[in-house]
Amino acid sequence: MSDAPKGPASYFPSIEAKYGQPIAYWMEVLQALGPSKHMEMVAHLKQTYAMGHGHANALVGYFRQQQGL
């Protein structure tokens, strides 16, 4: 069996490498948005940080999963 991350977390190494911030930073960014819909959060990351859709979607999906949303 592989110990490689699955789901949204599988994007984390490339997100950290491409955008130069640890995942904890992105979780804080999303937390600061307050109550928002999934795609509103994705749009914020894309517009504010020029993040690609797949990376933004992975971060938001993981964040919302961790928050029980």
GROMACS elastic network, one bead per residue, 0.5 to 0.9 nm:
[ bonds ]
;  ai    aj funct       b0    kb
    1     4     6  0.89563   500
    2     5     6  0.84834   500
    3     6     6  0.87327   500
    4    10     6  0.73425   500
    5     8     6  0.82220   500
    5     9     6  0.56778   500
    5    11     6  0.85222   500
    5    12     6  0.88695   500
    6     9     6  0.59490   500
    6    10     6  0.51558   500
    6    11     6  0.87134   500
    7    10     6  0.57338   500
    7    11     6  0.79684   500
    7    58     6  0.79021   500
    7    62     6  0.84167   500
    8    11     6  0.58213   500
    8    12     6  0.74569   500
    8    55     6  0.84616   500
    8    57     6  0.80563   500
    8    59     6  0.66956   500
    8    60     6  0.86542   500
    8    61     6  0.66004   500
    8    62     6  0.58235   500
    9    12     6  0.52245   500
    9    13     6  0.82798   500
    9    58     6  0.72159   500
    9    59     6  0.79594   500
    9    62     6  0.70535   500
   10    13     6  0.72561   500
   10    14     6  0.84863   500
   10    58     6  0.85829   500
   11    14     6  0.56601   500
   11    15     6  0.61353   500
   11    16     6  0.87710   500
   11    54     6  0.84371   500
   11    55     6  0.66440   500
   11    58     6  0.67859   500
   11    59     6  0.83240   500
   12    16     6  0.60998   500
   12    17     6  0.85207   500
   12    22     6  0.85413   500
   12    23     6  0.68540   500
   12    55     6  0.82095   500
   12    58     6  0.82975   500
   12    59     6  0.80690   500
   13    16     6  0.52967   500
   13    17     6  0.61919   500
   13    18     6  0.86112   500
   13    23     6  0.88879   500
   14    17     6  0.50083   500
   14    18     6  0.59077   500
   14    19     6  0.83723   500
   14    55     6  0.84609   500
   15    18     6  0.52528   500
   15    19     6  0.58889   500
   15    20     6  0.77451   500
   15    21     6  0.79513   500
   15    22     6  0.82324   500
   15    23     6  0.78556   500
   15    51     6  0.89347   500
   15    55     6  0.64045   500
   15    56     6  0.89102   500
   15    59     6  0.88402   500
   16    19     6  0.55649   500
   16    20     6  0.52704   500
   16    21     6  0.53074   500
   16    22     6  0.54076   500
   16    23     6  0.66567   500
   17    20     6  0.54951   500
   17    21     6  0.76828   500
   17    22     6  0.87015   500
   18    21     6  0.84115   500
   19    22     6  0.85924   500
   19    49     6  0.84759   500
   19    51     6  0.79508   500
   21    24     6  0.80501   500
   21    25     6  0.61710   500
   21    26     6  0.74528   500
   22    25     6  0.54686   500
   22    26     6  0.70689   500
   23    26     6  0.51738   500
   23    27     6  0.63047   500
   23    28     6  0.87554   500
   23    59     6  0.81325   500
   24    27     6  0.50447   500
   24    28     6  0.63353   500
   24    29     6  0.87511   500
   25    28     6  0.51808   500
   25    29     6  0.63589   500
   25    30     6  0.88171   500
   26    30     6  0.62371   500
   26    31     6  0.85038   500
   26    59     6  0.73346   500
   26    63     6  0.89121   500
   27    30     6  0.51589   500
   27    31     6  0.60325   500
   27    32     6  0.85965   500
   27    59     6  0.76431   500
   27    60     6  0.84055   500
   27    62     6  0.89231   500
   27    63     6  0.63685   500
   28    32     6  0.60946   500
   28    33     6  0.87979   500
   29    32     6  0.52614   500
   29    33     6  0.67647   500
   29    45     6  0.87343   500
   30    33     6  0.53052   500
   30    34     6  0.74611   500
   30    41     6  0.69818   500
   30    44     6  0.89555   500
   30    45     6  0.85581   500
   30    59     6  0.86150   500
   30    60     6  0.74167   500
   30    63     6  0.74142   500
   31    34     6  0.58505   500
   31    35     6  0.84585   500
   31    63     6  0.83141   500
   32    35     6  0.89829   500
   33    36     6  0.67966   500
   33    41     6  0.75893   500
   33    44     6  0.88744   500
   36    39     6  0.82878   500
   36    40     6  0.61652   500
   36    41     6  0.63964   500
   37    40     6  0.51837   500
   37    41     6  0.63741   500
   37    42     6  0.87720   500
   38    41     6  0.53302   500
   38    42     6  0.63732   500
   38    43     6  0.87507   500
   38    57     6  0.81726   500
   38    60     6  0.65911   500
   38    61     6  0.75701   500
   38    64     6  0.78789   500
   39    43     6  0.59887   500
   39    44     6  0.84877   500
   39    57     6  0.79995   500
   39    60     6  0.84633   500
   40    43     6  0.50761   500
   40    44     6  0.62105   500
   40    45     6  0.88367   500
   41    44     6  0.50713   500
   41    45     6  0.64492   500
   41    46     6  0.87001   500
   41    56     6  0.80953   500
   41    57     6  0.84362   500
   41    60     6  0.66114   500
   42    45     6  0.53234   500
   42    46     6  0.62550   500
   42    47     6  0.86422   500
   42    51     6  0.88681   500
   42    53     6  0.71841   500
   42    55     6  0.89115   500
   42    56     6  0.52416   500
   42    57     6  0.56846   500
   42    58     6  0.89340   500
   42    59     6  0.82922   500
   42    60     6  0.64488   500
   43    46     6  0.50434   500
   43    47     6  0.59383   500
   43    48     6  0.82655   500
   43    53     6  0.83196   500
   43    56     6  0.79970   500
   44    47     6  0.52284   500
   44    48     6  0.56895   500
   44    49     6  0.77858   500
   44    56     6  0.87421   500
   45    48     6  0.54034   500
   45    49     6  0.53478   500
   45    50     6  0.68154   500
   45    51     6  0.58392   500
   45    52     6  0.83742   500
   45    53     6  0.85965   500
   45    56     6  0.59430   500
   45    57     6  0.89390   500
   46    49     6  0.56688   500
   46    52     6  0.61653   500
   46    53     6  0.66796   500
   46    56     6  0.66722   500
   47    50     6  0.55072   500
   47    51     6  0.74051   500
   48    51     6  0.79340   500
   49    52     6  0.89688   500
   51    54     6  0.84047   500
   51    55     6  0.66290   500
   51    56     6  0.61192   500
   52    55     6  0.54916   500
   52    56     6  0.61496   500
   52    57     6  0.85173   500
   53    56     6  0.51447   500
   53    57     6  0.58877   500
   53    58     6  0.84474   500
   54    57     6  0.51428   500
   54    58     6  0.60818   500
   54    59     6  0.86825   500
   55    58     6  0.51319   500
   55    59     6  0.62915   500
   55    60     6  0.86762   500
   56    59     6  0.52464   500
   56    60     6  0.61949   500
   56    61     6  0.84855   500
   57    60     6  0.51799   500
   57    61     6  0.59104   500
   57    62     6  0.84832   500
   58    61     6  0.51122   500
   58    62     6  0.61166   500
   58    63     6  0.84881   500
   59    62     6  0.52255   500
   59    63     6  0.60100   500
   59    64     6  0.85377   500
   60    64     6  0.59757   500
   60    65     6  0.83700   500
   61    64     6  0.53113   500
   61    65     6  0.60954   500
   61    66     6  0.86365   500
   62    65     6  0.50610   500
   62    66     6  0.61601   500
   62    67     6  0.86079   500
   63    66     6  0.51746   500
   63    67     6  0.62269   500
   63    68     6  0.86666   500
   63    69     6  0.85878   500
   64    68     6  0.60977   500
   65    68     6  0.50893   500
   65    69     6  0.58850   500
   66    69     6  0.76472   500
